[in-house]
């Protein structure tokens, strides 16, 4: 599959939200589409806050017939964990919803990150996959 090419955002307070396709299988390929939405319209999305962890290849998300690289295994695990089994889910995650290669876009999106988290319906937190010690602690 070809690599995903971001479409430029139109407007200062417009963000990309990832519309995750459902799957009952956590190991199934991640499939999604991007929806550009103005923050002023209070879109119904959830923000994802996660631990980046080590820089490592996290896999890919299929978007519109192209592969978008997920920049960390931890983010890949979070997307898989929070994907609904039976309906789409709208998620904003900075590493993939912001075009990290477009410096002007990245800079303008960083300036509105606090507003993005404020406007989210909720914020999902992901600390990583737990082990035996974490299971006991929780």
N, C-alpha and C positions, 0 to 999 in steps of 0.2 A: 504494500500500500504506500502511496506517496506521503511525504510529511505534510502535516497540517500547516496551512498558511492563514495567519490571523487576518481578519477583515478590520480595517481601522475603525475605531470608535468615532461616532459623530456627536460632538458636543463635550462640554467640560465635565458635567456630572452624570455621564452615562457610564454604566459598568457592563461587563459581560457576566452573565449568570450561566452556570453549567446545568443543563437539563439532563439529568442522569436517567437513562433508560432502566426499567426494572429488570431484575433477574432473581429467582429464588436460589440460584447457585452463586455463592460468594466467589468461586474461582472462575466464573464465566467472564469472558472478555468484557471490559468496560466499554459501553457505548453511550454516546451523549451528543448533544448539540449545544451551541452557544446561543443565548438570547441576549441581545443588547437591550438594556432597560435604563431609562432615566431614573435616578434616585428620587427625584421630586414626585414621581408617581407611586412611591412606596411599594415597590414590587414585593411579592410574597416569596421570599427566598430565605435560606438559612446560611449563615456564615460558618465557615469551618476554620477553627483555630487548632493548630497541630504543632507537634514538635518536629522540626525539620529532620533531626537526626543526621547521620552521616550522608554526605553527598553520594548518592548511588542511583543507578538506573532503577526506576520504579516500575517500568513497564510502559504501556501506552493506553490511550483512550482513543477509540475510533470516533471521529467527529466528521460527519458529512463525507464518508468514504476516504478519509485520510487519517494518518496516525499522529496523535499529539503525544510527545514524550512526557511522562510524569517524572518530574525531576528527583523524586526521592521514594524509596521503598515505603517509608512511613506514610506519605501522602497516598500512595497507591493502596495501602492497607486500610487507611481511613475511608477512602472512597468506596472500597469494597464493603466495609463494615456498615456504612451509612446508606448504601444503596437499598432502596425498598425492593421487596420481592415482587410486588404486584402493581405498582404505579410509579410514574416518574417522580423525581425529587429535584428541586431547584436548589443548587448549592453554589456558594461563592467561595473559592479558595484562591488566595493571592497568587500562588506560584503558577497556576494555569489559567486563571481568569484575566490576569494581566499579561500582556505580551511583554515578556521579560527582555526580549531583544530590541524592542522599540523604546529607547531611552526617554524621549519626550512623553510617551504614553505612561511608562513606568513612573516617571517623576510626578506626573499629574495625578495618577491613581494613588500613589503613596500619600499625597496631600489630602485625599478625601477618605483614607482608610478608616479613620475614626467614625466618620459619617456612615460609611458602609456598614460597620458593625452596629451602629446605633439604629440604622434602618432595617436591619435583618430581623425577621420574625423571632429568631432565636440564634444563639451561637452554639454550635456543636464543638465539644472539646475532645481531642484525641491525643493521648500521651504515648501511644504505641501499644504494640501487642504485649500483653502481660505474660509473665511466667508463673511458676509455682508460688514464688514468694508474694507476687502481686495478688494471686488468687486468695492466698491466706489472709492478706491484709484487708482485702475487700470482703 
